[in-house]
Amino acid sequence: MGVKNRAPFLVYTVLRLLAFLVPLAIMWFFFPIFREFWWLAAIFAALIGVSISMLFLREPLTGASTRLVERREGRSSAGQDDADAEDEAIDDADRR
């Protein structure tokens, strides 16, 4: 599997991590109360990250999903081709 095949997953993953880590860092450094309540900062950062990804990361999600469907269809068609070949071999053996 080449880099081109993994690119949509990698891009989407990096952008989702940034959507979480950037708000977390901003809260951690600019709001001292969140240094004490780090778990609250993590919850808020997660909520902000989900919101950002829903609003701005539709295209990378679509690309990653499309690639996933293509890979799944490729596997199932290859598996189906194998099953069809086996069925034909069994039918040929039965006919003889």
Number of C-alpha atoms within 10 A of each C-alpha: 5 6 8 9 13 13 15 20 18 15 14 20 15 10 18 19 13 14 22 22 16 14 18 22 14 13 20 18 11 10 12 11 13 17 14 11 11 15 11 15 21 19 13 16 21 19 15 17 22 15 14 16 20 11 9 12 16 13 11 20 19 13 16 21 14 13 17 16 12 12 13 12 12 12 12 12 12 12 12 12 12 12 12 12 12 12 12 12 12 11 11 10 9 8 7 5
